[in-house]
């Protein structure tokens, strides 16, 4: 579609949905725990937090979870509103930055614009190899979550396996195109038009 820039629309939309999920998730958990008469139960918390809105948000944005891996344990409170249920930590901020970065890259790929394709074959191959490594890291992190004893992590991990499959397939296909003589040059010439 002319005039629709996915590289701007996707990160803005996905960040807004993640922020809405971050705000709604504690409310959803609280309602569920009151319905189930569970208070101050750590096992219940582990099996139900994040609630479904948080699980879906994290699952759809699983590559951002992988990008946020170094900050996963940074849970100090930067901001809290009213009670501890609505708080922001460095891990949350890192997740949101990862969302913007990942979905911007995804949008650039859809738009076929944004970052220019390097003419140097070694640079292109290196970038694709890094993408494949990221896909493998996504799969490894998802596999770790799937074997967790906590149900929400297993559900988020299933999303991660789907993302890893897509990322690995994409970068393997692009690397195969790079190996095919003339295919990469055709792709560069097509984008430059």
Buried (B, 14 or more C-beta within 10 A) or exposed (E): EEEEBBBEBBBEEBBEBBBEBBEBBBEBBEEBBEEEEBEEEEEBEBBBBBBBBBBBBBBBBBBBBBBBEEBBEBEEEEEEEEEEEBBBBBBBBBBBBBBBBBBBBBBBBBBEEBEEBEEEEEEBBEBBEEBBEBBBBBBEBBEEBBEBEBEBBBBBBBBBBBBBBEBBEBBBEBBEEBEEEEEBEEBBEEEEE
